Amino acid sequence: MIKQIDQYLEEIEQFQSNDLKEIDSFRIKFLGKKGILNQLFSEFKNVPNDQKKLYGQKINSLKQAANHKINQLKEQAENTLEEQGSGLDLTRPGYPVEIGSRHPISIVKNQIIEIFKRIGFNVSEGPEIEDDWHNFTALNLPEYHPARDMQDTFFLQQNPDWLLRTHTSSVQTRYMESHRPPIRTISPGRVYRNEDISARSHCIFHQVEGLYIDKGVSFADLKQTLLYFTKEMFGKSKIRLRPSYFPFTEPSAEVDIYWGLKTETDYRITKGTGWLEIMGAGMVDPNVLKNMDIDPDEYTGFAFGMGIERIAMLLYQIPDIRMFYENDMRFLKQFKPIV
Ligand code: PHE
């Protein structure tokens, strides 16, 4: 029997093939369920005790030799297959995997968030379907207040107390309900207004609003924060605040930056003045603080809000706001992801 095993060993050593099918039948012959090795193993019980050790060693080395040979031949056969007939040229460069690009609105939004995070603002978010209280009434805009006309609103037909938020100031009211000062938060998000769609305005757009409430916050803090922001965002450090009106801030201002008049586009977008309006801002109205159970004698604050589309249009020189929502690949592809 030992002799027989030696013969098998010899057979394994001699075996050569470059054909995967042939190699596989060789494998089945030796290592298959009914193969030679299993037969030899099943005979183990009939081997006289004094030969058991030697027999055991022999069939184990036979098994190893068979495994080794099969693996070696298989690898060899696969390699030659690749080299010859597969038609693959493995030296050619691979297909580039195209990385998608971020939407310009996201790029600008993230940039704004980054700038304010650096000075201690966190990010807060809220629902797009809002109730009257958070979007209007708590912000010093009671029902029938004429200033509601400033923001034409989509109301929900089933329940006119619900609406699509017209600004992310609604997130600020929610934030003030659940947090006590000091508050330093910015609220990015999508907002809705019932406006005609044109090259410059859309019924859906995006805002980032900011809110800062603490003891002793002054108008000078507001101005300094805006100056810091415009420097970081646009690299321009000349701003002016024009008196304006928002129900939730007093005093209120429109913020303009000096864009310059170097090119024809500068003339066009600034209407020949060099100045460009980029956001609304002001000191939080004491009535808003009261509505939120914050004592206006102890705390003051400022708020500001800007449209992301507007800023993206400026930075990327996009002539028509509708381009943001058309999902035209040729448009979207131009915006490289910022790492
Ligand atoms: N909520 C205002 C708007 O949507 C912007 C704003 C925010 C103005 C905060 C002043 C203070 O137009």
Residues whose N, C-alpha, C, O or C-beta is under 5 A from the ligand:
A	BS01	LIG	T166 H167 S169 F246 T249 G280 A281 G282 A303 F304 G305
